[in-house]
Amino acid sequence: MKSERYKIGWDKLAEIDGEQGEKVVEALKGISPEFADLLIEFPFGDIYNRPG
């Protein structure tokens, strides 16, 4: 089960980059699933989603 940060980050990724962003993350999962999750949670779930 994915974290709330992941879910928020995935929604933000879809908003910003659409299908292309999702394809990049899916490709990364084959190389490093943990890094792919981190890429969603930190920049998109925390940074791009913060107020201001």
CHARMM-style PDB file with segment names, atoms N, HN, CA, C and O in Angstrom:
ATOM      1  N   MET     1       0.844  -1.187   0.000  1.00  0.00      PROA
ATOM      2  CA  MET     1       0.000   0.000   0.000  1.00  0.00      PROA
ATOM      3  C   MET     1       0.886   1.246   0.000  1.00  0.00      PROA
ATOM      4  O   MET     1       1.843   1.340   0.768  1.00  0.00      PROA
ATOM      5  N   LYS     2       0.559   2.177  -0.853  1.00  0.00      PROA
ATOM      6  HN  LYS     2      -0.219   2.100  -1.477  1.00  0.00      PROA
ATOM      7  CA  LYS     2       1.350   3.393  -0.990  1.00  0.00      PROA
ATOM      8  C   LYS     2       0.950   4.409   0.076  1.00  0.00      PROA
ATOM      9  O   LYS     2      -0.185   4.416   0.553  1.00  0.00      PROA
ATOM     10  N   SER     3       1.907   5.267   0.441  1.00  0.00      PROA
ATOM     11  HN  SER     3       2.828   5.261   0.054  1.00  0.00      PROA
ATOM     12  CA  SER     3       1.672   6.286   1.457  1.00  0.00      PROA
ATOM     13  C   SER     3       0.790   7.410   0.922  1.00  0.00      PROA
ATOM     14  O   SER     3       0.570   7.534  -0.283  1.00  0.00      PROA
ATOM     15  N   GLU     4       0.300   8.211   1.838  1.00  0.00      PROA
ATOM     16  HN  GLU     4       0.479   8.109   2.817  1.00  0.00      PROA
ATOM     17  CA  GLU     4      -0.495   9.379   1.449  1.00  0.00      PROA
ATOM     18  C   GLU     4       0.362  10.358   0.645  1.00  0.00      PROA
ATOM     19  O   GLU     4      -0.120  10.969  -0.309  1.00  0.00      PROA
ATOM     20  N   ARG     5       1.639  10.506   1.034  1.00  0.00      PROA
ATOM     21  HN  ARG     5       2.030  10.009   1.809  1.00  0.00      PROA
ATOM     22  CA  ARG     5       2.562  11.365   0.274  1.00  0.00      PROA
ATOM     23  C   ARG     5       2.669  10.892  -1.170  1.00  0.00      PROA
ATOM     24  O   ARG     5       2.692  11.702  -2.097  1.00  0.00      PROA
ATOM     25  N   TYR     6       2.732   9.587  -1.352  1.00  0.00      PROA
ATOM     26  HN  TYR     6       2.713   8.929  -0.599  1.00  0.00      PROA
ATOM     27  CA  TYR     6       2.830   9.025  -2.700  1.00  0.00      PROA
ATOM     28  C   TYR     6       1.574   9.362  -3.508  1.00  0.00      PROA
ATOM     29  O   TYR     6       1.669   9.791  -4.657  1.00  0.00      PROA
ATOM     30  N   LYS     7       0.418   9.169  -2.912  1.00  0.00      PROA
ATOM     31  HN  LYS     7       0.341   8.820  -1.978  1.00  0.00      PROA
ATOM     32  CA  LYS     7      -0.841   9.441  -3.615  1.00  0.00      PROA
ATOM     33  C   LYS     7      -0.945  10.917  -4.005  1.00  0.00      PROA
ATOM     34  O   LYS     7      -1.340  11.243  -5.124  1.00  0.00      PROA
ATOM     35  N   ILE     8      -0.592  11.798  -3.079  1.00  0.00      PROA
ATOM     36  HN  ILE     8      -0.271  11.533  -2.169  1.00  0.00      PROA
ATOM     37  CA  ILE     8      -0.609  13.237  -3.362  1.00  0.00      PROA
ATOM     38  C   ILE     8       0.403  13.563  -4.453  1.00  0.00      PROA
ATOM     39  O   ILE     8       0.114  14.331  -5.371  1.00  0.00      PROA
ATOM     40  N   GLY     9       1.590  12.973  -4.347  1.00  0.00      PROA
ATOM     41  HN  GLY     9       1.825  12.349  -3.601  1.00  0.00      PROA
ATOM     42  CA  GLY     9       2.633  13.202  -5.342  1.00  0.00      PROA
ATOM     43  C   GLY     9       2.247  12.704  -6.718  1.00  0.00      PROA
ATOM     44  O   GLY     9       2.523  13.364  -7.720  1.00  0.00      PROA
ATOM     45  N   TRP    10       1.611  11.546  -6.776  1.00  0.00      PROA
ATOM     46  HN  TRP    10       1.386  11.010  -5.962  1.00  0.00      PROA
ATOM     47  CA  TRP    10       1.190  10.992  -8.072  1.00  0.00      PROA
ATOM     48  C   TRP    10       0.171  11.913  -8.745  1.00  0.00      PROA
ATOM     49  O   TRP    10       0.223  12.133  -9.955  1.00  0.00      PROA
ATOM     50  N   ASP    11      -0.753  12.446  -7.949  1.00  0.00      PROA
ATOM     51  HN  ASP    11      -0.796  12.267  -6.966  1.00  0.00      PROA
ATOM     52  CA  ASP    11      -1.741  13.377  -8.501  1.00  0.00      PROA
ATOM     53  C   ASP    11      -1.066  14.643  -9.026  1.00  0.00      PROA
ATOM     54  O   ASP    11      -1.438  15.153 -10.083  1.00  0.00      PROA
ATOM     55  N   LYS    12      -0.075  15.151  -8.292  1.00  0.00      PROA
ATOM     56  HN  LYS    12       0.227  14.738  -7.434  1.00  0.00      PROA
ATOM     57  CA  LYS    12       0.636  16.357  -8.721  1.00  0.00      PROA
ATOM     58  C   LYS    12       1.459  16.076  -9.970  1.00  0.00      PROA
ATOM     59  O   LYS    12       1.506  16.912 -10.873  1.00  0.00      PROA
ATOM     60  N   LEU    13       2.107  14.922 -10.041  1.00  0.00      PROA
ATOM     61  HN  LEU    13       2.069  14.243  -9.307  1.00  0.00      PROA
ATOM     62  CA  LEU    13       2.855  14.540 -11.240  1.00  0.00      PROA
ATOM     63  C   LEU    13       1.928  14.514 -12.453  1.00  0.00      PROA
ATOM     64  O   LEU    13       2.271  15.039 -13.512  1.00  0.00      PROA
ATOM     65  N   ALA    14       0.772  13.912 -12.298  1.00  0.00      PROA
ATOM     66  HN  ALA    14       0.494  13.486 -11.437  1.00  0.00      PROA
ATOM     67  CA  ALA    14      -0.190  13.836 -13.403  1.00  0.00      PROA
ATOM     68  C   ALA    14      -0.644  15.230 -13.824  1.00  0.00      PROA
ATOM     69  O   ALA    14      -0.829  15.496 -15.012  1.00  0.00      PROA
ATOM     70  N   GLU    15      -0.821  16.112 -12.855  1.00  0.00      PROA
ATOM     71  HN  GLU    15      -0.671  15.896 -11.890  1.00  0.00      PROA
ATOM     72  CA  GLU    15      -1.243  17.486 -13.152  1.00  0.00      PROA
ATOM     73  C   GLU    15      -0.166  18.244 -13.932  1.00  0.00      PROA
ATOM     74  O   GLU    15      -0.475  18.965 -14.881  1.00  0.00      PROA
ATOM     75  N   ILE    16       1.088  18.080 -13.534  1.00  0.00      PROA
ATOM     76  HN  ILE    16       1.339  17.495 -12.763  1.00  0.00      PROA
ATOM     77  CA  ILE    16       2.187  18.833 -14.140  1.00  0.00      PROA
ATOM     78  C   ILE    16       2.665  18.202 -15.445  1.00  0.00      PROA
ATOM     79  O   ILE    16       2.790  18.889 -16.459  1.00  0.00      PROA
ATOM     80  N   ASP    17       2.929  16.910 -15.421  1.00  0.00      PROA
ATOM     81  HN  ASP    17       2.827  16.352 -14.598  1.00  0.00      PROA
ATOM     82  CA  ASP    17       3.582  16.252 -16.558  1.00  0.00      PROA
ATOM     83  C   ASP    17       2.691  15.293 -17.341  1.00  0.00      PROA
ATOM     84  O   ASP    17       3.071  14.828 -18.415  1.00  0.00      PROA
ATOM     85  N   GLY    18       1.524  15.002 -16.813  1.00  0.00      PROA
ATOM     86  HN  GLY    18       1.215  15.380 -15.940  1.00  0.00      PROA
ATOM     87  CA  GLY    18       0.592  14.133 -17.525  1.00  0.00      PROA
ATOM     88  C   GLY    18       1.138  12.737 -17.778  1.00  0.00      PROA
ATOM     89  O   GLY    18       1.892  12.191 -16.972  1.00  0.00      PROA
ATOM     90  N   GLU    19       0.752  12.182 -18.890  1.00  0.00      PROA
ATOM     91  HN  GLU    19       0.140  12.625 -19.545  1.00  0.00      PROA
ATOM     92  CA  GLU    19       1.103  10.803 -19.235  1.00  0.00      PROA
ATOM     93  C   GLU    19       2.608  10.605 -19.383  1.00  0.00      PROA
ATOM     94  O   GLU    19       3.124   9.540 -19.044  1.00  0.00      PROA
ATOM     95  N   GLN    20       3.313  11.604 -19.877  1.00  0.00      PROA
ATOM     96  HN  GLN    20       2.894  12.469 -20.152  1.00  0.00      PROA
ATOM     97  CA  GLN    20       4.765  11.473 -20.060  1.00  0.00      PROA
ATOM     98  C   GLN    20       5.470  11.284 -18.718  1.00  0.00      PROA
ATOM     99  O   GLN    20       6.386  10.469 -18.613  1.00  0.00      PROA
ATOM    100  N   GLY    21       5.057  12.020 -17.703  1.00  0.00      PROA
ATOM    101  HN  GLY    21       4.313  12.683 -17.788  1.00  0.00      PROA
ATOM    102  CA  GLY    21       5.644  11.865 -16.377  1.00  0.00      PROA
ATOM    103  C   GLY    21       5.397  10.479 -15.811  1.00  0.00      PROA
ATOM    104  O   GLY    21       6.281   9.880 -15.199  1.00  0.00      PROA
ATOM    105  N   GLU    22       4.202   9.980 -16.016  1.00  0.00      PROA
ATOM    106  HN  GLU    22       3.484  10.467 -16.513  1.00  0.00      PROA
ATOM    107  CA  GLU    22       3.864   8.637 -15.546  1.00  0.00      PROA
ATOM    108  C   GLU    22       4.727   7.588 -16.245  1.00  0.00      PROA
ATOM    109  O   GLU    22       5.148   6.616 -15.617  1.00  0.00      PROA
ATOM    110  N   LYS    23       4.992   7.775 -17.528  1.00  0.00      PROA
ATOM    111  HN  LYS    23       4.651   8.564 -18.038  1.00  0.00      PROA
ATOM    112  CA  LYS    23       5.835   6.831 -18.274  1.00  0.00      PROA
ATOM    113  C   LYS    23       7.263   6.823 -17.738  1.00  0.00      PROA
ATOM    114  O   LYS    23       7.885   5.764 -17.648  1.00  0.00      PROA
ATOM    115  N   VAL    24       7.783   7.987 -17.384  1.00  0.00      PROA
ATOM    116  HN  VAL    24       7.278   8.847 -17.457  1.00  0.00      PROA
ATOM    117  CA  VAL    24       9.141   8.067 -16.835  1.00  0.00      PROA
ATOM    118  C   VAL    24       9.216   7.296 -15.523  1.00  0.00      PROA
ATOM    119  O   VAL    24      10.151   6.526 -15.306  1.00  0.00      PROA
ATOM    120  N   VAL    25       8.243   7.498 -14.656  1.00  0.00      PROA
ATOM    121  HN  VAL    25       7.483   8.123 -14.832  1.00  0.00      PROA
ATOM    122  CA  VAL    25       8.241   6.804 -13.365  1.00  0.00      PROA
ATOM    123  C   VAL    25       8.113   5.303 -13.567  1.00  0.00      PROA
ATOM    124  O   VAL    25       8.806   4.535 -12.899  1.00  0.00      PROA
ATOM    125  N   GLU    26       7.257   4.874 -14.459  1.00  0.00      PROA
ATOM    126  HN  GLU    26       6.695   5.497 -15.001  1.00  0.00      PROA
ATOM    127  CA  GLU    26       7.104   3.439 -14.723  1.00  0.00      PROA
ATOM    128  C   GLU    26       8.413   2.836 -15.240  1.00  0.00      PROA
ATOM    129  O   GLU    26       8.760   1.713 -14.877  1.00  0.00      PROA
ATOM    130  N   ALA    27       9.130   3.563 -16.073  1.00  0.00      PROA
ATOM    131  HN  ALA    27       8.848   4.476 -16.368  1.00  0.00      PROA
ATOM    132  CA  ALA    27      10.421   3.075 -16.570  1.00  0.00      PROA
ATOM    133  C   ALA    27      11.435   2.966 -15.435  1.00  0.00      PROA
ATOM    134  O   ALA    27      12.218   2.017 -15.390  1.00  0.00      PROA
ATOM    135  N   LEU    28      11.423   3.933 -14.519  1.00  0.00      PROA
ATOM    136  HN  LEU    28      10.787   4.704 -14.556  1.00  0.00      PROA
ATOM    137  CA  LEU    28      12.349   3.897 -13.384  1.00  0.00      PROA
ATOM    138  C   LEU    28      12.064   2.731 -12.444  1.00  0.00      PROA
ATOM    139  O   LEU    28      12.983   2.204 -11.816  1.00  0.00      PROA
ATOM    140  N   LYS    29      10.817   2.328 -12.342  1.00  0.00      PROA
ATOM    141  HN  LYS    29      10.071   2.756 -12.852  1.00  0.00      PROA
ATOM    142  CA  LYS    29      10.460   1.222 -11.449  1.00  0.00      PROA
ATOM    143  C   LYS    29      11.189  -0.059 -11.829  1.00  0.00      PROA
ATOM    144  O   LYS    29      11.490  -0.880 -10.963  1.00  0.00      PROA
ATOM    145  N   GLY    30      11.473  -0.237 -13.109  1.00  0.00      PROA
ATOM    146  HN  GLY    30      11.228   0.430 -13.812  1.00  0.00      PROA
ATOM    147  CA  GLY    30      12.206  -1.417 -13.549  1.00  0.00      PROA
ATOM    148  C   GLY    30      13.665  -1.400 -13.128  1.00  0.00      PROA
ATOM    149  O   GLY    30      14.290  -2.452 -12.994  1.00  0.00      PROA
ATOM    150  N   ILE    31      14.206  -0.216 -12.922  1.00  0.00      PROA
ATOM    151  HN  ILE    31      13.699   0.639 -13.032  1.00  0.00      PROA
ATOM    152  CA  ILE    31      15.609  -0.070 -12.528  1.00  0.00      PROA
ATOM    153  C   ILE    31      15.737  -0.007 -11.012  1.00  0.00      PROA
ATOM    154  O   ILE    31      16.553  -0.712 -10.419  1.00  0.00      PROA
ATOM    155  N   SER    32      14.921   0.846 -10.388  1.00  0.00      PROA
ATOM    156  HN  SER    32      14.258   1.419 -10.869  1.00  0.00      PROA
ATOM    157  CA  SER    32      14.988   1.043  -8.942  1.00  0.00      PROA
ATOM    158  C   SER    32      13.616   1.453  -8.416  1.00  0.00      PROA
ATOM    159  O   SER    32      13.286   2.639  -8.408  1.00  0.00      PROA
ATOM    160  N   PRO    33      12.825   0.496  -7.982  1.00  0.00      PROA
ATOM    161  CA  PRO    33      11.482   0.812  -7.493  1.00  0.00      PROA
ATOM    162  C   PRO    33      11.475   1.799  -6.323  1.00  0.00      PROA
ATOM    163  O   PRO    33      10.584   2.642  -6.221  1.00  0.00      PROA
ATOM    164  N   GLU    34      12.472   1.689  -5.445  1.00  0.00      PROA
ATOM    165  HN  GLU    34      13.196   1.004  -5.529  1.00  0.00      PROA
ATOM    166  CA  GLU    34      12.539   2.589  -4.295  1.00  0.00      PROA
ATOM    167  C   GLU    34      12.782   4.027  -4.744  1.00  0.00      PROA
ATOM    168  O   GLU    34      12.184   4.957  -4.203  1.00  0.00      PROA
ATOM    169  N   PHE    35      13.661   4.213  -5.734  1.00  0.00      PROA
ATOM    170  HN  PHE    35      14.148   3.457  -6.173  1.00  0.00      PROA
ATOM    171  CA  PHE    35      13.932   5.553  -6.245  1.00  0.00      PROA
ATOM    172  C   PHE    35      12.698   6.125  -6.939  1.00  0.00      PROA
ATOM    173  O   PHE    35      12.399   7.311  -6.798  1.00  0.00      PROA
ATOM    174  N   ALA    36      11.990   5.299  -7.676  1.00  0.00      PROA
ATOM    175  HN  ALA    36      12.232   4.336  -7.791  1.00  0.00      PROA
ATOM    176  CA  ALA    36      10.767   5.755  -8.351  1.00  0.00      PROA
ATOM    177  C   ALA    36       9.746   6.248  -7.325  1.00  0.00      PROA
ATOM    178  O   ALA    36       9.100   7.275  -7.535  1.00  0.00      PROA
ATOM    179  N   ASP    37       9.600   5.517  -6.214  1.00  0.00      PROA
ATOM    180  HN  ASP    37      10.125   4.683  -6.044  1.00  0.00      PROA
ATOM    181  CA  ASP    37       8.684   5.950  -5.154  1.00  0.00      PROA
ATOM    182  C   ASP    37       9.152   7.258  -4.531  1.00  0.00      PROA
ATOM    183  O   ASP    37       8.348   8.161  -4.297  1.00  0.00      PROA
ATOM    184  N   LEU    38      10.448   7.360  -4.264  1.00  0.00      PROA
ATOM    185  HN  LEU    38      11.101   6.627  -4.455  1.00  0.00      PROA
ATOM    186  CA  LEU    38      11.003   8.581  -3.684  1.00  0.00      PROA
ATOM    187  C   LEU    38      10.794   9.772  -4.612  1.00  0.00      PROA
ATOM    188  O   LEU    38      10.495  10.873  -4.151  1.00  0.00      PROA
ATOM    189  N   LEU    39      10.945   9.561  -5.898  1.00  0.00      PROA
ATOM    190  HN  LEU    39      11.188   8.666  -6.273  1.00  0.00      PROA
ATOM    191  CA  LEU    39      10.753  10.621  -6.881  1.00  0.00      PROA
ATOM    192  C   LEU    39       9.322  11.160  -6.836  1.00  0.00      PROA
ATOM    193  O   LEU    39       9.105  12.352  -7.054  1.00  0.00      PROA
ATOM    194  N   ILE    40       8.378  10.322  -6.566  1.00  0.00      PROA
ATOM    195  HN  ILE    40       8.555   9.353  -6.390  1.00  0.00      PROA
ATOM    196  CA  ILE    40       6.984  10.759  -6.452  1.00  0.00      PROA
ATOM    197  C   ILE    40       6.746  11.446  -5.109  1.00  0.00      PROA
ATOM    198  O   ILE    40       6.142  12.518  -5.056  1.00  0.00      PROA
ATOM    199  N   GLU    41       7.218  10.833  -4.030  1.00  0.00      PROA
ATOM    200  HN  GLU    41       7.708   9.962  -4.074  1.00  0.00      PROA
ATOM    201  CA  GLU    41       6.917  11.332  -2.688  1.00  0.00      PROA
ATOM    202  C   GLU    41       7.580  12.665  -2.368  1.00  0.00      PROA
ATOM    203  O   GLU    41       6.917  13.573  -1.868  1.00  0.00      PROA
ATOM    204  N   PHE    42       8.880  12.803  -2.645  1.00  0.00      PROA
ATOM    205  HN  PHE    42       9.419  12.066  -3.051  1.00  0.00      PROA
ATOM    206  CA  PHE    42       9.573  14.009  -2.200  1.00  0.00      PROA
ATOM    207  C   PHE    42       9.328  15.215  -3.099  1.00  0.00      PROA
ATOM    208  O   PHE    42       8.725  16.185  -2.639  1.00  0.00      PROA
ATOM    209  N   PRO    43       9.768  15.205  -4.366  1.00  0.00      PROA
ATOM    210  CA  PRO    43       9.566  16.431  -5.145  1.00  0.00      PROA
ATOM    211  C   PRO    43       8.095  16.742  -5.435  1.00  0.00      PROA
ATOM    212  O   PRO    43       7.674  17.894  -5.335  1.00  0.00      PROA
ATOM    213  N   PHE    44       7.318  15.721  -5.793  1.00  0.00      PROA
ATOM    214  HN  PHE    44       7.660  14.785  -5.874  1.00  0.00      PROA
ATOM    215  CA  PHE    44       5.932  15.992  -6.182  1.00  0.00      PROA
ATOM    216  C   PHE    44       4.984  15.997  -4.982  1.00  0.00      PROA
ATOM    217  O   PHE    44       4.054  16.803  -4.938  1.00  0.00      PROA
ATOM    218  N   GLY    45       5.204  15.113  -4.011  1.00  0.00      PROA
ATOM    219  HN  GLY    45       5.959  14.458  -4.046  1.00  0.00      PROA
ATOM    220  CA  GLY    45       4.328  15.055  -2.843  1.00  0.00      PROA
ATOM    221  C   GLY    45       4.608  16.130  -1.820  1.00  0.00      PROA
ATOM    222  O   GLY    45       3.687  16.616  -1.163  1.00  0.00      PROA
ATOM    223  N   ASP    46       5.878  16.511  -1.675  1.00  0.00      PROA
ATOM    224  HN  ASP    46       6.625  16.116  -2.209  1.00  0.00      PROA
ATOM    225  CA  ASP    46       6.255  17.497  -0.659  1.00  0.00      PROA
ATOM    226  C   ASP    46       6.527  18.885  -1.245  1.00  0.00      PROA
ATOM    227  O   ASP    46       5.925  19.868  -0.813  1.00  0.00      PROA
ATOM    228  N   ILE    47       7.411  18.969  -2.206  1.00  0.00      PROA
ATOM    229  HN  ILE    47       7.900  18.171  -2.558  1.00  0.00      PROA
ATOM    230  CA  ILE    47       7.861  20.276  -2.693  1.00  0.00      PROA
ATOM    231  C   ILE    47       6.833  20.938  -3.607  1.00  0.00      PROA
ATOM    232  O   ILE    47       6.369  22.039  -3.309  1.00  0.00      PROA
ATOM    233  N   TYR    48       6.471  20.296  -4.705  1.00  0.00      PROA
ATOM    234  HN  TYR    48       6.847  19.402  -4.948  1.00  0.00      PROA
ATOM    235  CA  TYR    48       5.543  20.921  -5.653  1.00  0.00      PROA
ATOM    236  C   TYR    48       4.143  21.086  -5.079  1.00  0.00      PROA
ATOM    237  O   TYR    48       3.356  21.881  -5.592  1.00  0.00      PROA
ATOM    238  N   ASN    49       3.830  20.361  -4.045  1.00  0.00      PROA
ATOM    239  HN  ASN    49       4.469  19.715  -3.628  1.00  0.00      PROA
ATOM    240  CA  ASN    49       2.488  20.403  -3.480  1.00  0.00      PROA
ATOM    241  C   ASN    49       2.367  21.367  -2.304  1.00  0.00      PROA
ATOM    242  O   ASN    49       1.265  21.574  -1.795  1.00  0.00      PROA
ATOM    243  N   ARG    50       3.461  21.953  -1.866  1.00  0.00      PROA
ATOM    244  HN  ARG    50       4.356  21.785  -2.280  1.00  0.00      PROA
ATOM    245  CA  ARG    50       3.389  22.842  -0.704  1.00  0.00      PROA
ATOM    246  C   ARG    50       2.699  24.157  -1.072  1.00  0.00      PROA
ATOM    247  O   ARG    50       2.712  24.574  -2.230  1.00  0.00      PROA
ATOM    248  N   PRO    51       2.104  24.796  -0.080  1.00  0.00      PROA
ATOM    249  CA  PRO    51       1.433  26.074  -0.353  1.00  0.00      PROA
ATOM    250  C   PRO    51       2.447  27.171  -0.674  1.00  0.00      PROA
ATOM    251  O   PRO    51       3.593  27.132  -0.226  1.00  0.00      PROA
ATOM    252  N   GLY    52       2.006  28.128  -1.442  1.00  0.00      PROA
ATOM    253  HN  GLY    52       1.075  28.159  -1.805  1.00  0.00      PROA
ATOM    254  CA  GLY    52       2.853  29.290  -1.729  1.00  0.00      PROA
ATOM    255  C   GLY    52       3.533  29.165  -2.963  1.00  0.00      PROA
ATOM    256  OT1 GLY    52       4.285  30.061  -3.347  1.00  0.00      PROA
TER     257      GLY     52
END
